[in-house]
Amino acid sequence: MMTKAEFPTTQALATPALGEPYLLTPGPLTTSKATKEAMLRDWGSWDVAFNQVTADVRQSLLSMAGVQDDSFACVPLQGSGSYSVEAALATAIPRDGKALVLMNGAYGQRATKTLEYLGRAFITLDKGDYLPPQPEEVDALLRDNPDVTNVFLVHCETSSGILNPLREIADVVKAHGKSLIIDAMSSFGAVPLTVNEIAFDVVVSSANKCIEGIPGFGFVIIRRSVLEAAKGRANSLSLDLYEQWVYMERTGQWRFTPPTHSVVAFHKALEQHNAEGGVHGRLARYTRNRDVLVAGMRELGFRTLLEDRWLSPIITTFFSPEHPNFEFKRFYDELKARQFIIYPGKLTVADSFRIGCIGQIDEYIVHQLLRAIADSLVAMNVDMQLPAG
Ligand SMILES: *Cc1c(COP(=O)(O)O)cnc(C)c1O
């Protein structure tokens, strides 16, 4: 058995403080020391210095989406990612509009629930736990339902880890002249998504995913003409994206109290994202994390939920071993004692768990994780080589 010390550790990524675990979860995630340190001072929300940070952040996010003119705006919004999804849906979908929601997991389901609250009509394509929506199915649904105004797609459905076929679906939506809303929460910043490649009206993401900030706000990259048509459309005062945008454009400030520390931490995280080589640099690291993880887990005897072609570089779902001694709670605790926090599964059909590849982790840390998993299985008396039962 190899000991931890035999695996090289990296200098580039900060080791968490003593006793602090690595978060192998899709946000909040492990952040860098520099990002944490950026929060060690207080900022006046009206102050010109903080306004400059906000302006920089908005501009960087537009650049990341390949926006080079003023056809799109970036509107940050307080709250977790779901607040921004809700605000975006209420803004982009007219009150008498109708959405087609492509569902294959928890976040597609949450979108339909949100639409119910908002009183917007919708139809769904429900593919269950993890099957990808197919472009031909979207094409047929749009042909049969000409009154659909907007299509909602989750880019990486974090509940299974599937990377949905965004480009193919975006092309179909465009061919039908419909407006595409993308929940790119867990992919933006690590999987390329730019205006010249993908025809979209709205992209939603948040601070604590692939850009590796801390929780506190989300952001919406939205076609300006869609925003301009949305005055008075929102159902909520605090989630009115149009008003947030107008106020921010006019004053440079957030409409209500901003999560100042989260914004400056995000600003710092963006610097590091850039230094790593932007979206492509980050994609390379996460892909490597995923490849080392999946290969190592398979070697240990685990199976992935998804075929290789659908595996995202964000998070991977593994089936729980059928061994009678395997119990997720115990497995979680064993790993936590070894400084790794993993994520329970979200499938309705089978027992599973998830391991994230995002955050300040690299392949060396993934090797340490694999060793911790092997040790945990030994501690639990789970022999992966034995047939189930
Ligand atoms: C994280 C996430 C969200 C937002 O979840 P919050 O808990 O509100 O931050 C939405 N969609 C996807 C795909 C996500 O991964």
The ligand as an SDF file (V2000), in Angstrom:
LIG
                    3D

 15 15  0  0  0  0  0  0  0  0999 V2000
  -25.5460   25.0400   -8.5430 C   0  0  0  0  0  0  0  0  0  0  0  0
  -26.5510   25.0060   -9.6250 C   0  0  0  0  0  0  0  0  0  0  0  0
  -27.6700   25.8570   -9.6270 C   0  0  0  0  0  0  0  0  0  0  0  0
  -27.9710   26.8340   -8.5210 C   0  0  0  0  0  0  0  0  0  0  0  0
  -28.0860   26.2490   -7.2930 O   0  0  0  0  0  0  0  0  0  0  0  0
  -28.0010   27.1710   -5.9760 P   0  0  0  0  0  0  0  0  0  0  0  0
  -28.0350   26.1660   -4.8820 O   0  0  0  0  0  0  0  0  0  0  0  0
  -29.1410   28.0780   -5.9880 O   0  0  0  0  0  0  0  0  0  0  0  0
  -26.7000   27.9250   -6.0810 O   0  0  0  0  0  0  0  0  0  0  0  0
  -28.5060   25.8380  -10.7230 C   0  0  0  0  0  0  0  0  0  0  0  0
  -28.2730   25.0310  -11.7570 N   0  0  0  0  0  0  0  0  0  0  0  0
  -27.2140   24.1870  -11.7980 C   0  0  0  0  0  0  0  0  0  0  0  0
  -27.0160   23.3250  -12.9990 C   0  0  0  0  0  0  0  0  0  0  0  0
  -26.3150   24.1520  -10.7230 C   0  0  0  0  0  0  0  0  0  0  0  0
  -25.2710   23.3240  -10.7590 O   0  0  0  0  0  0  0  0  0  0  0  0
  1  2  1  0
  2  3  1  0
  2 14  2  0
  3  4  1  0
  3 10  2  0
  4  5  1  0
  5  6  1  0
  6  7  2  0
  6  8  1  0
  6  9  1  0
 10 11  1  0
 11 12  2  0
 12 13  1  0
 12 14  1  0
 14 15  1  0
M  END
$$$$
